[in-house]
Amino acid sequence: MYKGSAVLQSVTRQSALTKQLATLQAANKTTALISSFPARSGKLYTTSRTLNNNNASEDKDTHLNNNPFAPLARQSYKKATEQQQQQAHGPVMQHVTTDKAIQQVLLQESNHRIKELADRHRHGDAIKLFLAKTKDGRAAQLNASTYEAVVASYGSLLNKNEPLTAMMNVYDHMIANGVRPTSKTYAILIKNLCARDAEVNRASNVLRRQIDVHSSTSAEKNVISQVSKEALTKDGNMLQSLEAEQNIQRAVAVFEQAVKDKSTQAFDVALYNNLLRGLSYVGNTQDGLFIYEQLENGRVRPNSTTFAMLMSMFGTAGDLKAVRECFSEYKSLSRGLPSHDPAYVYNALVFAHVNAGDLQGALRVIEKVMVNDGVPVSISPYNRILYRACMDGDMALVSSLVRRLETDDTLPKPDANTYGVLLSTYSRLNQLDDAHHAFDRLVTLSLHRQYGHLSEYIACCLNAHQYDRVLDVMQQMARNGMELDTSLCSKVISAAIASNDMDRAAHTATQIIKLHAKSNYVSPSSPVVQMAMNIVEKTPMLTNALDVLQALQPFGVRPADNALVHLADLYAPQAGQLDALRTTLAQHSPNRVFSYLFDAARTRHASDMDAYQATVNQLLHDLHALGARANSADFERVAAHFAANGATDQEQAWRDAVEAVYPGDKANHHKKLANKAAEAATISRIVEDMTMDRHLYDAESDQALQWALKGEFDQALDVVRNGMLAKGKTPSPELVRDMIQKANKMNQVDAAMSIHDVIAPAFEAMPEDETRRVALGALYNNMLIAHARALDLESAKVYYDKLRQLQLFPDADAYGSLLTCTVHDTTDESLDAMVIYEEARKHHVKPTVYFYNVILSKLSKCRKKDKVLAMFDEMQQLGVAPNAITYANVISACLRCSAESQAVRFFDDMITLPKYQPRIGVYNAFIQYYVEQKQDRGAALKFFQLLKQHKLVPSAHTYKLLIQAYASIPAFDMVTAHSMLNDMKKRYGMQPTATHYATLVRSYGCLHRDVASAEAVYNEMNKAGVAPNDLVYQAMLDTYIEHGMMQKAEALYTDMASHNVKSSAYIENLFIRGYGAQDQVDKAEAVFDRMTTREPSTYEAMVRVYVESNLVDKAKSTIEQMKTRLFPQKVVEGVSALLV
C-alpha cells in the first residue's frame, strides 16, 4: 500500500539533490560539526519499486560504504574464525582437550549468568560481570544475546543528561570481536541515541540563550561580562561538549549497519519517526529519504508523526515542493492511518513553511487550509510564525499579527509563550516600552518556562538603570516558584554597584539576597554574598553596610575582614554622635550592630592596643548611652583580645569600665532576661532565657553542682537535702537542669530519677502559682529528655503529659529527644518527624540546632531531600547556626537521592565552618556512595584521603567500604582488597570483623566466581578466631548455591544453626532457587513450607521454580497464597507475570 508513495516520487527525490546545500546550511544553525560532513554520494535513493528494477543490493552497499558517519558508531567487522564461531554458537567439539571443554562450559555459564542477571533486573550486576569478563579477555567469547542484555542494562540504568559513551563502548566492543548485534540490540541503541539527541538539542538551545544573555552588548558590557565570564566559559565548554556527541549521526550509522545486516525486524514505526525527528532539526533529507525507504521495505506502516517529521525535515531544508507532496500524501492516506489528531500534522505543515522562511505561506495554511478543512487552530502555529518573524527582524509583521490576535475574537488568544517571545525580542532591540507591555501581559498568564526570556528582559532593564523594575520582575519570578540562579543575581548586584549609587546598590543587594535565598543555599563563598560584601567594603554610608550585613545574618555569614575594617572607618565619624547613631540604628538591632562594631574594632586595630582601647571604650559609652542591651559575649571577646596581646593592664581596665557602666555585669543583665522570660508562654523559652552563669549560684548550689559534674550524685543530693532544703532554700531550675543533664550524659537515668524525687516536692510546695509552674515545667522537661534519650518512650510520655497538664510544652531539645524514641518503630520515620515538627512550630517553640538535627536525620533516612533542604534553609533564616552534624544529615539526604553535586557543595561549606569538628560518618557516606552507587573507586579514595587529612581515624565500616571498593569495582584489585585486613590491624589496631570477611567472601565467590578463594577467606577467618555472622554464612551459601554445590551448602547451613546464627528470607530463597535449578522441587517446597515469615521474594522464587518445572497449577496456587498476605498489588502482579 505504501510502496512507491507520492512522498518518494521522483520529483521529491530530485529536489533533495538540488537542496543539499540548503541542508548543510541549515545544519549550521544547530551544530557546526555537521556542515563538515560530505554528501552521501552522487546517487540518491529511489523508491522500492525503482530499487527492484535497478540492482538494489548494489545501491544499498554503496550507500553504507560511503557513509561518513560510520566510523562514529562501528568498526570494521573482524571475521570470526571457524573455531570462534563454534565457541559462540555451537556445542563443544568432541575432539577438543579437556581444558578447552571446561573453558567452553565456563563460557556458556558466563553468557547465561549475565542474561539471568539482566532478566532479574539486576542491571548493575550484569554490567559489572560483563566488565569483569572484558578485563580478563573473555568478553570476546560472549554471544550476541549476552551483548543485547548488557546494552539493555545500560539503557535501563541511564540517567537524565548522561552521554551514551558506556553503551556505545559495548557496541564497539562487540563489533571489534566479530559478534553481529541482534535486531533488538540495534533498536535499543538507536532509540537511546535519538532520545539523547533530543535531550542535547534542548540543552543546547538553553545554553545558546544563556550565552547570548551573558554576551549582551550593553552600556555596562565590561562590568557585566566580567561577572559573567566564568558562566560564559562554562556554558561554552558545555555546548561544545554536547555538540561533539553527534548522537543522530551515530544513530544513522547504527541504522545503516542494521540494514546491511538485514536486522531491522525489531524496528517499529516509533524508531523510524525518532530518526526522522533528529534529522529534521538539520534538514538532512538525504538520510531522511533513506530511512523512510527502509520503513517501506520493512513493511512498517507510517503514521501521522511520520509525515509530520518528513514535512519538518523538508521545511528545514527549504524544499517546500517536497513539503507539499508529503502533505498531499498524508491527506490521501489519513483515513487509513492509526487514530490521531489532524491538527498535529497541519501544524507541522505550518512549521515547515516557517522553517523555510515562507511566513506568508504559513499564515495561508492556518487561515485557509486549516479553516477550510475544519481543523481547529490553536495559538501554537501563530507563536511559531511570530518567533521566526522576530528572528528575521520583521517587526511590522510581528506588530500586525499580535494586534490581530489580541483584538480578533475569531482567532486564538496569545498565551505566555507569545508574550515570552515578544519580551525577549523587544529586550534585545532595547525597545523598553514594548518590552514592559509584553511583561505586563505575561505576568497575568504564567511565568512557567519563561526564565530565559525574563533574563533577557532583566538585562535590558539593567542597561537602562531601571532597578525598581528589575526587582519587581525578580519578585514576580520568585512568587511563581522560579529559582533565581546565582549568575543572574550576581549580575543584577554587579550592575547596581557599577551605577556608583551605593544607596541603590545596598537596597538592591538586600532584596536580591532574600529572593535568592528562597530557592538556593546561601554560603559565604557564594558569588552573591561576595558581591554583597563588596558593597559593604565600598559604601560611604554606615546604614547601607548594616543593611547588607543584616540581610546576610540569617545565613550565618560573617563580614569579611576588609568589610570589618571599612565598617570601623564608617563608625569613626559618628562615634559619640548619639543623634546620628540613633538615625543609623533605627532599622537595625543595636545589639547586633554593636557586635559587628566590636569585631570591626578588633580587626581594624589588631595589634595597636591603644587605638583598640580607645575605640572599644567609645563603643561601650555609645552602647550604654543609647540604652542598648549589653552582650556579655562581646565584652569577653574584647578582654580576650587584650589578653592575647599581653595587654593585661588594659584588660583589667576594660573589665573595670564594663563594671562601672553595667554594675553587676552579667548578673544584672541575666536577671533582666530572667524576668522577661518568666512572662513567656512556653517552657522552651523559659528554660532558655532563664540561663544564669554558674557564679550566680549560691555556695550550696555551686557545691551541689560540682559534685554532680564529677558524677557523684549521692553527694550532690546530700548537699541539696541538708544544705538547701533543710534550711528552707529551694534549688533553682537551672541547678536542677544542669544536674539532670549531667546524669543524661553519663546514661544514669536512675540518678536523674533520684534528683527528680528529691526536688519535685520542693517545687510543688512553692507558694506562687506561676513560679511553681515554671519550676515544675523545667523539671518535667528535663526528665522527659532523660527518659527519651534512654529510649524509654512510655516514661517520656508521662512527663510530656505532666507538661501539658501545666499548659506548657516541651522545649526544642525535648521534642528532639522524644523523636529519637521512634528509632525502632516500623512506620515511616519522616511522618513522626513532621508531626513533632508541626506541633513545636504551632506552639512557637524556639528551635535549637539539636532539634533540627534530629528532624533532618529522620527526613534524610526516608530520602526526603526536598524537605531536608527546605528545613536547612529555614533553620538558618531563624538564626539557628548549623553544625557539622547538620551538614552530615543534609549531605546524607543528597547522597541517598544521588544529588552528588549538591552533596559536594554542602561538604565544601561544612569544612569551612569556623568551629568545624570532623566526624567520620559523613566521609563514610561519601565513600559508600561512590563505591555502591557510582562505582567510582578514585572518588571514594579521594574522600578516604580527606578523612586522613582531617586527622580522623577510619572506622571498621570505612575499611569494609575500602575492601568493597577494591574488590567490586573494575579494574578489580583483590590483592589490595585482601591487604586491608592487615592494614587496619597494623595502622589502627582494629581487628577485622566478620563483616569484613563477608565482603571478601562475597566478592570472590559471587562476583569473581572463585569458590576456592572464597573458602580460603572463610578458613582464614576461622583461624583468626572470628565467629561467622549471618553475612558470612549468606555470602558462602550464595557462592555454593550459585555453583550448584548443594551438599556443601546444606552442610554449611547445619553449621550455621549449630552456631545459633538465625537464617533469613534471603538465605532460604537461595536454597529454593538452588534446588529448583537442580530439578529438586520437593526440596525447594520443603524449604518454602518450613518458613514462618515469607517475603514477596520468597513467593517469587517458589513460583519461578514451579514455572521452570512446568508445574503451572502449583505456581498459581502459590500466587493465591501470596494474595492472602495483603502484599501491594504491584508486587503480586510482578510475580504473577512469571506465568505469562
C-alpha positions, 0 to 999 in steps of 0.5 A: 500500500505504501510502496512507491508513495507520492512522498518518494516520487521522483520529483521529491527525490530530485529536489533533495539533490538540488537542496543539499546545500540548503541542508548543510546550511541549515545544519549550521544553525544547530551544530557546526560539526555537521556542515563538515560532513560530505554528501552521501554520494552522487546517487540518491535513493529511489523508491522500492519499486525503482530499487527492484528494477535497478540492482538494489543490493548494489545501491544499498552497499554503496550507500553504507560504504560511503557513509561518513558517519560510520566510523562514529558508531562501528568498526570494521567487522573482524571475521570470526574464525571457524573455531570462534564461531563454534565457541559462540554458537555451537556445542563443544567439539568432541575432539577438543582437550579437556581444558578447552571443554571446561573453558567452553562450559565456563563460557556458556555459564558466563553468557547465561549468568549475565542474561539471568542477571539482566532478566532479574533486573539486576542491571548493575550486576550484569554490567559489572560481570560483563566488565569483569569478563572484558578485563580478563579477555573473555568478553570476546567469547560472549554471544550476541544475546549476552551483548543485547542484555548488557546494552539493555542494562545500560539503557535501563540504568541511564540517567537524565543528561548522561552521554551514551559513551558506556553503551556505545563502548559495548557496541564497539566492543562487540563489533571489534570481536566479530559478534553481529548485534541482534535486531533488538540490540540495534533498536535499543541503541538507536532509540537511546541515541535519538532520545539523547539527541533530543535531550542535547538539542534542548540543552543546547538551545538553553545554553545558546540563550544563556550565552547570548544573555551573558554576551549582551552588548550593553552600556555596562558590557565590561562590568557585566561580562566580567561577572559573567565570564566564568558562566560564559566559559562554562556554558561554552565548554558545555555546548561544545561538549554536547555538540561533539556527541553527534548522537543522530549521526551515530544513530544513522550509522547504527541504522545503516549497519542494521540494514546491511545486516538485514536486522531491522525486524525489531524496528517499529514505526516509533524508531523510524519517526525518532530518526526522522525527528533528529534529522529534521532539526538539520534538514538532512533529507538525504538520510531522511529519504533513506530511512523512510525507504527502509520503513517501506521495505520493512513493511512498517506502516507510517503514521501521522508523526511520520509525515509530520517529521518528513514535512519538518525535515523538508521545511528545514531544508527549504524544499517546500515542493517536497513539503507539499507532496508529503502533505498531499500524501498524508491527506490521501492516506489519513483515513487509513492511518492509526487514530490521531489528531489532524491538527498535529500534522497541519501544524507541522505543515505550518512549521515547515513553511516557517522553517523555510522562511515562507511566513506568508505561506504559513499564515495561508495554511492556518487561515485557509487550509486549516479553516477550510478543512475544519481543523481547529487552530490553536495559538501554537502555529501563530507563536511559531510564525511570530518567533521566526518573524522576530528572528528575521527582524520583521517587526511590522509583521510581528506588530500586525499579527499580535494586534490581530490576535489580541483584538480578533475574537475569531482567532486564538488568544496569545498565551505566555509563550507569545508574550515570552517571545515578544519580551525577549525580542523587544529586550534585545532591540532595547525597545523598553516600552514594548518590552514592559507591555509584553511583561505586563501581559505575561505576568497575568498568564504564567511565568512557567518556562519563561526564565530565559526570556525574563533574563533577557528582559532583566538585562535590558532593564539593567542597561537602562538603570531601571532597578525598581523594575528589575526587582519587581520582575525578580519578585514576580519570578520568585512568587511563581516558584522560579529559582533565581540562579546565582549568575543572574543575581550576581549580575543584577548586584554587579550592575547596581554597584557599577551605577556608583549609587551605593544607596541603590546598590545596598537596597538592591543587594538586600532584596536580591539576597532574600529572593535568592535565598528562597530557592538556593543555599546561601554560603559565604563563598557564594558569588552573591554574598561576595558581591554583597560584601563588596558593597559593604567594603565600598559604601560611604554610608554606615546604614547601607553596610548594616543593611547588607550585613543584616540581610546576610545574618540569617545565613550565618555569614560573617563580614569579611575582614576588609568589610570589618575594617571599612565598617570601623572607618564608617563608625569613626565619624559618628562615634559619640554622635548619639543623634546620628547613631540613633538615625543609623540604628533605627532599622537595625538591632543595636545589639547586633550592630554593636557586635559587628562594631566590636569585631570591626574594632578588633580587626581594624586595630589588631595589634595597636592596643591603644587605638583598640582601647580607645575605640572599644571604650567609645563603643561601650559609652555609645552602647550604654548611652543609647540604652542598648542591651549589653552582650556579655559575649562581646565584652569577653571577646574584647578582654580576650583580645587584650589578653592575647596581646599581653595587654593585661593592664588594659584588660583589667581596665576594660573589665573595670569600665564594663563594671562601672557602666553595667554594675553587676555585669552579667548578673544584672543583665541575666536577671533582666532576661530572667524576668522577661522570660518568666512572662513567656508562654512556653517552657522552651523559652523559659528554660532558655532565657532563664540561663544564669552563669554558674557564679550566680549560684549560691555556695550550696548550689555551686557545691551541689553542682560540682559534685554532680559534674564529677558524677557523684550524685549521692553527694550532690543530693546530700548537699541539696537535702541538708544544705538547701532544703533543710534550711528552707532554700529551694534549688533553682531550675537551672541547678536542677537542669544542669544536674539532670543533664549531667546524669543524661550524659553519663546514661544514669537515668536512675540518678536523674530519677533520684534528683527528680524525687528529691526536688519535685516536692520542693517545687510543688510546695512553692507558694506562687502559682506561676513560679511553681509552674515554671519550676515544675515545667523545667523539671518535667522537661528535663526528665522527659529528655532523660527518659527519651534519650534512654529510649524509654518512650512510655516514661517520656510520655508521662512527663510530656503529659505532666507538661501539658497538664501545666499548659506548657510544652516541651522545649526544642531539645525535648521534642528532639529527644522524644523523636529519637524514641521512634528509632525502632518503630516500623512506620515511616520515620519522616511522618513522626518527624513532621508531626513533632515538627508541626506541633513545636512550630504551632506552639512557637517553640524556639528551635535549637540546632539539636532539634533540627538535627534530629528532624533532618536525620529522620527526613534524610533516612526516608530520602526526603531531600526536598524537605531536608533542604527546605528545613536547612534553609529555614533553620538558618533564616531563624538564626539557628547556626548549623553544625557539622552534624547538620551538614552530615544529615543534609549531605546524607539526604543528597547522597541517598537521592544521588544529588552528588553535586549538591552533596559536594557543595554542602561538604565544601561549606561544612569544612569551612565552618569556623568551629568545624569538628570532623566526624567520620560518618559523613566521609563514610557516606561519601565513600559508600556512595561512590563505591555502591552507587557510582562505582567510582573507586578514585572518588571514594579514595579521594574522600578516604584521603580527606578523612586522613587529612582531617586527622580522623581515624577510619572506622571498621565500616570505612575499611569494609567500604575500602575492601568493597571498593577494591574488590567490586569495582573494575579494574578489580584489585583483590590483592589490595582488597585482601591487604586491608585486613592487615592494614587496619590491624597494623595502622589502627589496631582494629581487628577485622570483623566478620563483616569484613570477611563477608565482603571478601567472601562475597566478592570472590565467590559471587562476583569473581566466581572463585569458590576456592578463594572464597573458602580460603577467606572463610578458613582464614577467618576461622583461624583468626578466631572470628565467629561467622555472622549471618553475612558470612554464612549468606555470602558462602551459601550464595557462592555454593548455591550459585555453583550448584554445590548443594551438599556443601551448602546444606552442610554449611547451613547445619553449621550455621544453626549449630552456631545459633546464627538465625537464617533469613528470607534471603538465605532460604530463597537461595536454597529454593532457587538452588534446588529448583535449578537442580530439578529438586522441587520437593526440596525447594517446597520443603524449604518454602513450607518450613518458613514462618515469615515469607517475603514477596521474594520468597513467593517469587522464587517458589513460583519461578521454580514451579514455572521452570518445572512446568508445574503451572497449577502449583505456581498459581496456587502459590500466587493465591497464597501470596494474595492472602498476605495483603502484599501491594498489588504491584508486587503480586502482579510482578510475580504473577507475570512469571506465568505469562 
